[in-house]
């Protein structure tokens, strides 16, 4: 959730929206990273 933010700016926006849910952040990057 720190190295993918610059690699995936699209999911980054969603991460900011779900910043309250840190666990959801991992799910987001996991789906885009893989």
PyMOL Python script that loads the backbone (N, CA, C, O; Angstrom):
from pymol import cmd

cmd.read_pdbstr("""\
ATOM      1  N   UNK A   1       0.832  -1.198   0.000  1.00  0.00           N
ATOM      2  CA  UNK A   1       0.000   0.000   0.000  1.00  0.00           C
ATOM      3  C   UNK A   1       0.866   1.248   0.000  1.00  0.00           C
ATOM      4  O   UNK A   1       0.397   2.360   0.241  1.00  0.00           O
ATOM      5  N   UNK A   2       2.153   1.027  -0.280  1.00  0.00           N
ATOM      6  CA  UNK A   2       3.066   2.171  -0.284  1.00  0.00           C
ATOM      7  C   UNK A   2       3.868   2.189  -1.578  1.00  0.00           C
ATOM      8  O   UNK A   2       4.259   3.255  -2.052  1.00  0.00           O
ATOM      9  N   UNK A   3       4.113   1.019  -2.152  1.00  0.00           N
ATOM     10  CA  UNK A   3       4.889   0.943  -3.386  1.00  0.00           C
ATOM     11  C   UNK A   3       3.956   0.885  -4.593  1.00  0.00           C
ATOM     12  O   UNK A   3       4.335   1.248  -5.706  1.00  0.00           O
ATOM     13  N   UNK A   4       2.723   0.419  -4.349  1.00  0.00           N
ATOM     14  CA  UNK A   4       1.760   0.301  -5.445  1.00  0.00           C
ATOM     15  C   UNK A   4       1.037   1.625  -5.687  1.00  0.00           C
ATOM     16  O   UNK A   4       0.464   1.836  -6.756  1.00  0.00           O
ATOM     17  N   UNK A   5       1.063   2.505  -4.706  1.00  0.00           N
ATOM     18  CA  UNK A   5       0.331   3.765  -4.834  1.00  0.00           C
ATOM     19  C   UNK A   5       0.861   4.588  -6.011  1.00  0.00           C
ATOM     20  O   UNK A   5       0.100   5.291  -6.675  1.00  0.00           O
ATOM     21  N   UNK A   6       2.179   4.494  -6.267  1.00  0.00           N
ATOM     22  CA  UNK A   6       2.765   5.240  -7.374  1.00  0.00           C
ATOM     23  C   UNK A   6       2.666   4.423  -8.656  1.00  0.00           C
ATOM     24  O   UNK A   6       2.773   4.963  -9.757  1.00  0.00           O
ATOM     25  N   UNK A   7       2.462   3.118  -8.504  1.00  0.00           N
ATOM     26  CA  UNK A   7       2.360   2.230  -9.660  1.00  0.00           C
ATOM     27  C   UNK A   7       0.923   2.153 -10.160  1.00  0.00           C
ATOM     28  O   UNK A   7       0.675   2.015 -11.357  1.00  0.00           O
ATOM     29  N   UNK A   8      -0.012   2.245  -9.229  1.00  0.00           N
ATOM     30  CA  UNK A   8      -1.424   2.177  -9.600  1.00  0.00           C
ATOM     31  C   UNK A   8      -2.170   3.392  -9.068  1.00  0.00           C
ATOM     32  O   UNK A   8      -2.736   3.339  -7.977  1.00  0.00           O
ATOM     33  N   UNK A   9      -2.178   4.489  -9.826  1.00  0.00           N
ATOM     34  CA  UNK A   9      -2.860   5.721  -9.417  1.00  0.00           C
ATOM     35  C   UNK A   9      -4.377   5.580  -9.469  1.00  0.00           C
ATOM     36  O   UNK A   9      -5.104   6.341  -8.831  1.00  0.00           O
ATOM     37  N   UNK A  10      -4.847   4.595 -10.238  1.00  0.00           N
ATOM     38  CA  UNK A  10      -6.289   4.392 -10.364  1.00  0.00           C
ATOM     39  C   UNK A  10      -6.869   3.859  -9.063  1.00  0.00           C
ATOM     40  O   UNK A  10      -7.886   4.357  -8.580  1.00  0.00           O
ATOM     41  N   UNK A  11      -6.220   2.842  -8.495  1.00  0.00           N
ATOM     42  CA  UNK A  11      -6.730   2.264  -7.246  1.00  0.00           C
ATOM     43  C   UNK A  11      -6.377   3.181  -6.076  1.00  0.00           C
ATOM     44  O   UNK A  11      -6.998   3.123  -5.015  1.00  0.00           O
ATOM     45  N   UNK A  12      -5.369   4.027  -6.290  1.00  0.00           N
ATOM     46  CA  UNK A  12      -4.950   4.956  -5.242  1.00  0.00           C
ATOM     47  C   UNK A  12      -6.096   5.865  -4.826  1.00  0.00           C
ATOM     48  O   UNK A  12      -6.265   6.174  -3.646  1.00  0.00           O
ATOM     49  N   UNK A  13      -6.881   6.287  -5.813  1.00  0.00           N
ATOM     50  CA  UNK A  13      -8.018   7.156  -5.512  1.00  0.00           C
ATOM     51  C   UNK A  13      -8.994   6.444  -4.594  1.00  0.00           C
ATOM     52  O   UNK A  13      -9.498   7.028  -3.635  1.00  0.00           O
ATOM     53  N   UNK A  14      -9.259   5.178  -4.894  1.00  0.00           N
ATOM     54  CA  UNK A  14     -10.192   4.402  -4.079  1.00  0.00           C
ATOM     55  C   UNK A  14      -9.636   4.196  -2.685  1.00  0.00           C
ATOM     56  O   UNK A  14     -10.377   4.153  -1.703  1.00  0.00           O
ATOM     57  N   UNK A  15      -8.296   4.066  -2.609  1.00  0.00           N
ATOM     58  CA  UNK A  15      -7.645   3.862  -1.313  1.00  0.00           C
ATOM     59  C   UNK A  15      -7.878   5.080  -0.416  1.00  0.00           C
ATOM     60  O   UNK A  15      -8.142   4.935   0.777  1.00  0.00           O
ATOM     61  N   UNK A  16      -7.781   6.266  -0.992  1.00  0.00           N
ATOM     62  CA  UNK A  16      -7.973   7.494  -0.211  1.00  0.00           C
ATOM     63  C   UNK A  16      -9.406   7.544   0.331  1.00  0.00           C
ATOM     64  O   UNK A  16      -9.658   8.047   1.425  1.00  0.00           O
ATOM     65  N   UNK A  17     -10.333   7.009  -0.464  1.00  0.00           N
ATOM     66  CA  UNK A  17     -11.732   7.011  -0.055  1.00  0.00           C
ATOM     67  C   UNK A  17     -11.942   6.023   1.089  1.00  0.00           C
ATOM     68  O   UNK A  17     -12.775   6.236   1.970  1.00  0.00           O
ATOM     69  N   UNK A  18     -11.166   4.936   1.055  1.00  0.00           N
ATOM     70  CA  UNK A  18     -11.295   3.908   2.083  1.00  0.00           C
ATOM     71  C   UNK A  18     -10.098   3.955   3.027  1.00  0.00           C
ATOM     72  O   UNK A  18      -9.696   2.934   3.585  1.00  0.00           O
ATOM     73  N   UNK A  19      -9.535   5.147   3.197  1.00  0.00           N
ATOM     74  CA  UNK A  19      -8.375   5.310   4.072  1.00  0.00           C
ATOM     75  C   UNK A  19      -8.709   4.866   5.490  1.00  0.00           C
ATOM     76  O   UNK A  19      -7.828   4.442   6.239  1.00  0.00           O
ATOM     77  N   UNK A  20      -9.974   4.963   5.851  1.00  0.00           N
ATOM     78  CA  UNK A  20     -10.404   4.548   7.190  1.00  0.00           C
ATOM     79  C   UNK A  20     -10.283   3.031   7.326  1.00  0.00           C
ATOM     80  O   UNK A  20     -10.090   2.510   8.424  1.00  0.00           O
ATOM     81  N   UNK A  21     -10.399   2.327   6.194  1.00  0.00           N
ATOM     82  CA  UNK A  21     -10.298   0.869   6.215  1.00  0.00           C
ATOM     83  C   UNK A  21      -8.935   0.452   5.677  1.00  0.00           C
ATOM     84  O   UNK A  21      -8.785   0.215   4.478  1.00  0.00           O
ATOM     85  N   UNK A  22      -7.962   0.364   6.542  1.00  0.00           N
ATOM     86  CA  UNK A  22      -6.611  -0.004   6.134  1.00  0.00           C
ATOM     87  C   UNK A  22      -6.565  -1.401   5.548  1.00  0.00           C
ATOM     88  O   UNK A  22      -5.781  -1.673   4.639  1.00  0.00           O
ATOM     89  N   UNK A  23      -7.408  -2.292   6.068  1.00  0.00           N
ATOM     90  CA  UNK A  23      -7.433  -3.677   5.585  1.00  0.00           C
ATOM     91  C   UNK A  23      -7.916  -3.712   4.132  1.00  0.00           C
ATOM     92  O   UNK A  23      -7.409  -4.486   3.320  1.00  0.00           O
ATOM     93  N   UNK A  24      -8.887  -2.879   3.821  1.00  0.00           N
ATOM     94  CA  UNK A  24      -9.438  -2.846   2.464  1.00  0.00           C
ATOM     95  C   UNK A  24      -8.364  -2.365   1.483  1.00  0.00           C
ATOM     96  O   UNK A  24      -8.371  -2.736   0.310  1.00  0.00           O
ATOM     97  N   UNK A  25      -7.458  -1.550   1.972  1.00  0.00           N
ATOM     98  CA  UNK A  25      -6.379  -1.018   1.159  1.00  0.00           C
ATOM     99  C   UNK A  25      -5.571  -2.161   0.563  1.00  0.00           C
ATOM    100  O   UNK A  25      -5.219  -2.138  -0.616  1.00  0.00           O
ATOM    101  N   UNK A  26      -5.283  -3.155   1.388  1.00  0.00           N
ATOM    102  CA  UNK A  26      -4.492  -4.296   0.933  1.00  0.00           C
ATOM    103  C   UNK A  26      -5.242  -5.075  -0.143  1.00  0.00           C
ATOM    104  O   UNK A  26      -4.643  -5.541  -1.112  1.00  0.00           O
ATOM    105  N   UNK A  27      -6.537  -5.211   0.033  1.00  0.00           N
ATOM    106  CA  UNK A  27      -7.359  -5.938  -0.929  1.00  0.00           C
ATOM    107  C   UNK A  27      -7.331  -5.236  -2.285  1.00  0.00           C
ATOM    108  O   UNK A  27      -7.306  -5.889  -3.328  1.00  0.00           O
ATOM    109  N   UNK A  28      -7.335  -3.923  -2.264  1.00  0.00           N
ATOM    110  CA  UNK A  28      -7.325  -3.147  -3.490  1.00  0.00           C
ATOM    111  C   UNK A  28      -6.036  -3.359  -4.271  1.00  0.00           C
ATOM    112  O   UNK A  28      -6.063  -3.678  -5.460  1.00  0.00           O
ATOM    113  N   UNK A  29      -4.911  -3.180  -3.592  1.00  0.00           N
ATOM    114  CA  UNK A  29      -3.616  -3.312  -4.257  1.00  0.00           C
ATOM    115  C   UNK A  29      -3.368  -4.760  -4.669  1.00  0.00           C
ATOM    116  O   UNK A  29      -2.706  -5.018  -5.674  1.00  0.00           O
ATOM    117  N   UNK A  30      -3.899  -5.702  -3.895  1.00  0.00           N
ATOM    118  CA  UNK A  30      -3.699  -7.122  -4.190  1.00  0.00           C
ATOM    119  C   UNK A  30      -4.381  -7.488  -5.509  1.00  0.00           C
ATOM    120  O   UNK A  30      -3.856  -8.285  -6.285  1.00  0.00           O
ATOM    121  N   UNK A  31      -5.539  -6.907  -5.753  1.00  0.00           N
ATOM    122  CA  UNK A  31      -6.272  -7.225  -6.970  1.00  0.00           C
ATOM    123  C   UNK A  31      -5.670  -6.540  -8.186  1.00  0.00           C
ATOM    124  O   UNK A  31      -5.744  -7.073  -9.294  1.00  0.00           O
ATOM    125  N   UNK A  32      -5.071  -5.361  -7.995  1.00  0.00           N
ATOM    126  CA  UNK A  32      -4.495  -4.629  -9.112  1.00  0.00           C
ATOM    127  C   UNK A  32      -3.058  -5.052  -9.352  1.00  0.00           C
ATOM    128  O   UNK A  32      -2.608  -5.113 -10.496  1.00  0.00           O
ATOM    129  N   UNK A  33      -2.342  -5.342  -8.286  1.00  0.00           N
ATOM    130  CA  UNK A  33      -0.936  -5.719  -8.398  1.00  0.00           C
ATOM    131  C   UNK A  33      -0.796  -7.059  -9.120  1.00  0.00           C
ATOM    132  O   UNK A  33       0.062  -7.222  -9.987  1.00  0.00           O
ATOM    133  N   UNK A  34      -1.648  -8.011  -8.751  1.00  0.00           N
ATOM    134  CA  UNK A  34      -1.558  -9.334  -9.351  1.00  0.00           C
ATOM    135  C   UNK A  34      -2.123  -9.282 -10.764  1.00  0.00           C
ATOM    136  O   UNK A  34      -2.145 -10.298 -11.458  1.00  0.00           O
TER     137      UNK A  34
END
""", "prot")
cmd.dss("prot")
cmd.show_as("cartoon", "prot")
cmd.util.cbc("prot")
cmd.orient("prot")
